[in-house]
Amino acid sequence: MSHSYYNKQWQEAQAALVDLLQQENPPEPPKPERDRLAAFQLLATMYIKYIQIFRKLEQSYDQVVHPQKRRVLRHCLDGVMGRIVELKHEMMNLEFSEYHYFDDVLSDLKLTPNDVEIPVPKYFINERAKNLKEREKLLGQVLAKIGPQDGDKEKEEIRMPWEQAIRIIQIHERARQGRLRAKFMREIRQQEDREKQIQTRGPPTLDPDVAAMRIQKIWKGFAQRRRTKKERDEEMIFIGMAPPPLPTNTKNLPQTFAVKTEELRRKAQDVHEHEFQQALVNIRENIVQNEGPDLKEGMMDQIRQWFIECRDASGKFPEYPDEDDGGSAMIFKEKDPAELEKELSEKDDGKAKGKKGKKDKKDKKDKKKDKKGKKGKKGDDDEEEEGWKMAPSNFVPAINDASDTYKGVWATRDETENFPQKHDSELIKEEKRKEVETEIRLQVDELMRAELTNLKAAVDREKKGKKGKKSGKKKKKKKGKKSGKKGKKGKKKEKDLTPDRTIEDLYEELVTQGIIIRCPQIKLSDYEGEYSYLGTTLRQANIEPMPSMSDVRRLVTEFGILPLGSPAVHESSPLTKSMLLAGPRGTGKKMLVHAMCTELGANLFDLSPANLAGKYPGKDGLKMLMHLIYKVGRALQPSVFYIGDCEKMFKKKIPKTDPTDPKRLKKELPKSLKTIKSEDRLMLVGTTRCPFEAEMKPLMSCYQRIVLIPRPDYASRNLLWRKLILKNGGQITGSLDVSSLSKVTDGYTPGHIVTAVQQVLTDRRVAQLSKKPLQAVEFVAPLARLDPIYKDEEESFKTWYGKTPMGKKRAKAAQADEDDLGGGKDKKGKKGKKGKKGKKGKKKK
Ligand SMILES: Nc1ncnc2c1ncn2[C@@H]1O[C@H](COP(=O)(O)OP(=O)(O)OP(=O)(O)O)[C@@H](O)[C@H]1O
């Protein structure tokens, strides 16, 4: 794609943002929404629109090569990303559920589920590529030093004496030779049989014409059948009933060219960025050298003039404005010196107080407003209007900012001369000029302050001037002291158990201990799964649907990937410190953790009980372990702490035969989670196959968010079969009935499907595919050996989820809604409902 394509994408995204921002900043504060459904619809619509904008911005940011445009884009992208996360949390607080269904909104907006897939910004990885490579290298070196690990050893550990090994080789070699000889013998025998038959039959008696006709008949029939089949296949492809054949040569495909172009553009980004950084330094130096001295002299003259004018007007020299008030820059806003001095004196005495008073009042008013909003949400205050109100956003100001910059600078800029899309020197000059001016003003202020005191001392040696100076100095000193103390206190709280060791050293130790592990490179898009179109319909019928696999993907992106990937989003969005992935065996829990780490370029700390067994023993060991993982995790963030089978930590009884001591971290972990702050991009991710075995309270206090992972539904199974067969070298032809296969594999998880596909599609079978196409029956035998997940097991997950705090809240809210509806129909005279109804009626009027 071209520069103009990505500029257009950006432009479209900005146009959509303008509409949304009008909704976000209404001229009058909106009235609280009483209808929960309407509030959710409003949120969901905004959420989906933001996702569409996000997709466009992400694509533009990935490909735009102009360094200054990229900065504005990044600001906007982070803002939109943060707003999406915020809206998700708003929806969660409103609906009391992690999962939300938007099929009705999608059909209203005429969108497909693919249009609202949340992409993972590529800059998470691309902009840290160098660091990640170095870390990977270090990890590789350490792993090579410690040799193959336990898991690998088990695989390799087939040991046998020489004699036995030679015997096995001999057996196989003799078998091979035997088979070859048998094949020869068979061919010789067949040849002999044929010769014997010819001898017994004698010379052919058939008329050559008749024989030729017979051959022609057979050939023509065969050729026509072949042609008809080909035409039928082509027609099926034409009407979209069969997939087109895969191209044999992928090199000349347009997709391949597109990928190459994208790579080239990313390289151009680096080059342009480098040039931009150089230009920043050069232009600044130029301004300092060429314009600096004139600027400095001009300022000094102006200030001296001001001294004299003041003295002429009021008979004494003025007070020099403080650095905090903006120094001499403040003087030139007001031109009249008498007025300025008046203002200054008033500021000292009364105005400052007045302003403070006003500010305080304003703040109080704002706070009151906020409180009102919150109360409205809770519905506690009878005087306030009940209902839901959108919480103030931390990201809308950033989006506003970026939007204004776009409008002010880029929307109308003439770029006909800038075809390669390099930096714009004029913009840099404007920016740097301001920067240099403020810097020079600081220097000038210092000089002029000294000059003023000298002047004052020389002309009239009164005490006022000196007092002002002292008080100024004292103030500064005091401030300095205070900040110093605070700093020290903050540091004292965190004891560093390893003060003299470097992070690389600690990283190496954790890798050697097997706590930091190498994560398989899996993209989130590899986690296949279809969208469910029934979510809203089921919820409206008061049936809680099981989430679809595409919902799982979305949730992992929103809770884990987006906040951990961007520091700006993590700092201001609602904090998610931990997440529990709960689902039956083989549903891809580990795969999701690996996908998270791959997409983020995050370190993976394996804190599973089985992995910790025997490592860092005792209380001190545990303290050290926690210290190490947090220190290294923070220094090399983002980091993911993974705990497999995490329900074991909160089980009531642990069997004595269990050597892993899963309860070791039970106390330390929740404590340490409290130390995670908005600037620490760390997350605890637990996976469990049987969350119902754990005690609910402690489990929920440790894991903030729950992601329930379903068995795949028909649509997802269909997709999984197709994708996994192709991935393992198979081919989807007309003779493979994927639909029936998907139907009969209800209850089988992706893990089962992967196993079955790998067992069927051996190298030998893949080689035979051209002659013997794959058939659905072949998968039956491997599947029969696997135990599917029965409906009861899935139900037990649902019931368990109903008992979690979120599930309980949801049930309560549903009950309240039902009561409301019931009250409306039957008990019109009852108190509460009557009140509400009355209000609603009034509103409508
Ligand atoms: N949605 C999916 N798309 C493609 N492959 C999947 C999907 N889900 C799981 N798999 C594959 O299934 C296999 C099992 O997945 P994984 O080990 O992550 O499951 P799990 O839930 O952690 O299982 P367990 O609870 O038994 O440890 C892996 O090979 C994984 O790649």
The ligand as an SDF file (V2000), in Angstrom:
LIG
                    3D

 31 33  0  0  0  0  0  0  0  0999 V2000
   -8.1880  -22.6010   19.7840 N   0  0  0  0  0  0  0  0  0  0  0  0
   -7.1710  -23.3720   19.4260 C   0  0  0  0  0  0  0  0  0  0  0  0
   -6.7060  -23.3220   18.1710 N   0  0  0  0  0  0  0  0  0  0  0  0
   -5.6860  -24.0970   17.7950 C   0  0  0  0  0  0  0  0  0  0  0  0
   -5.0570  -24.9740   18.5930 N   0  0  0  0  0  0  0  0  0  0  0  0
   -5.4830  -25.0730   19.8520 C   0  0  0  0  0  0  0  0  0  0  0  0
   -6.5500  -24.2710   20.3400 C   0  0  0  0  0  0  0  0  0  0  0  0
   -6.7450  -24.5580   21.6340 N   0  0  0  0  0  0  0  0  0  0  0  0
   -5.8430  -25.5050   21.9440 C   0  0  0  0  0  0  0  0  0  0  0  0
   -5.0810  -25.8060   20.8910 N   0  0  0  0  0  0  0  0  0  0  0  0
   -4.0000  -26.7870   20.8530 C   0  0  0  0  0  0  0  0  0  0  0  0
   -4.4180  -27.8340   21.6950 O   0  0  0  0  0  0  0  0  0  0  0  0
   -3.3190  -28.3720   22.4000 C   0  0  0  0  0  0  0  0  0  0  0  0
   -3.6030  -28.3690   23.8880 C   0  0  0  0  0  0  0  0  0  0  0  0
   -3.6260  -27.0400   24.3290 O   0  0  0  0  0  0  0  0  0  0  0  0
   -3.1350  -26.6070   25.7960 P   0  0  0  0  0  0  0  0  0  0  0  0
   -2.0320  -27.4940   26.2680 O   0  0  0  0  0  0  0  0  0  0  0  0
   -2.8820  -25.1600   25.7750 O   0  0  0  0  0  0  0  0  0  0  0  0
   -4.4360  -26.9150   26.6100 O   0  0  0  0  0  0  0  0  0  0  0  0
   -4.6620  -26.7860   28.1710 P   0  0  0  0  0  0  0  0  0  0  0  0
   -6.0330  -26.2380   28.3400 O   0  0  0  0  0  0  0  0  0  0  0  0
   -3.5650  -26.0300   28.8190 O   0  0  0  0  0  0  0  0  0  0  0  0
   -4.6550  -28.2830   28.5840 O   0  0  0  0  0  0  0  0  0  0  0  0
   -4.4720  -28.9300   30.0280 P   0  0  0  0  0  0  0  0  0  0  0  0
   -5.5080  -28.3420   30.8980 O   0  0  0  0  0  0  0  0  0  0  0  0
   -4.6950  -30.3670   29.7490 O   0  0  0  0  0  0  0  0  0  0  0  0
   -3.0800  -28.5960   30.4620 O   0  0  0  0  0  0  0  0  0  0  0  0
   -2.1170  -27.5470   22.0330 C   0  0  0  0  0  0  0  0  0  0  0  0
   -1.3940  -28.2260   21.0480 O   0  0  0  0  0  0  0  0  0  0  0  0
   -2.7050  -26.2960   21.4380 C   0  0  0  0  0  0  0  0  0  0  0  0
   -1.8570  -25.7830   20.4550 O   0  0  0  0  0  0  0  0  0  0  0  0
  1  2  1  0
  2  3  1  0
  2  7  2  0
  3  4  2  0
  4  5  1  0
  5  6  2  0
  6  7  1  0
  6 10  1  0
  7  8  1  0
  8  9  2  0
  9 10  1  0
 10 11  1  0
 11 12  1  0
 11 30  1  0
 12 13  1  0
 13 14  1  0
 13 28  1  0
 14 15  1  0
 15 16  1  0
 16 17  2  0
 16 18  1  0
 16 19  1  0
 19 20  1  0
 20 21  2  0
 20 22  1  0
 20 23  1  0
 23 24  1  0
 24 25  2  0
 24 26  1  0
 24 27  1  0
 28 29  1  0
 28 30  1  0
 30 31  1  0
M  END
$$$$
